[in-house]
Amino acid sequence: PTTDTVRFGFLLERLVKINKSVLFTGTTGVGKSVVAKVQLNDMIAQDFVPVSVNFSAQTSSKRTQAIIESNLEKKRKNILGAPKDKRIVIFVDDLNMPKLDTYGSQP
């Protein structure tokens, strides 16, 4: 691991534990997704349920909702929540994906 990956992993872990949102920004290929996924997988052993949502130009709101809800438990008739004694952490990858262009050339 590099100094930056250790640094970002530490910050992510600490901020999530105190219920703060985290947004990593940077150019393509610097390892933002890798740091987040490694850290979230390490948190599984703790009291967290990580949910990973990968956005693309074709991702719909219904698909996003289905991914998140599939990791929740039904608490009451219309109320969903984290499993008992756990907290949900949602990781959204590629948050700023462009919409499809006229020619459909984006992935």
Protein Blocks (a to p, Z undefined) as FASTA:
>chain_A
ZZklmmmmmmmmmmmmnopacddeddehilmmmmmmmmmmmmmmmmcdcddddddfklcf
klmmmmmmmmpccfblmlccddehiacddddehklaccddfkopaZZ
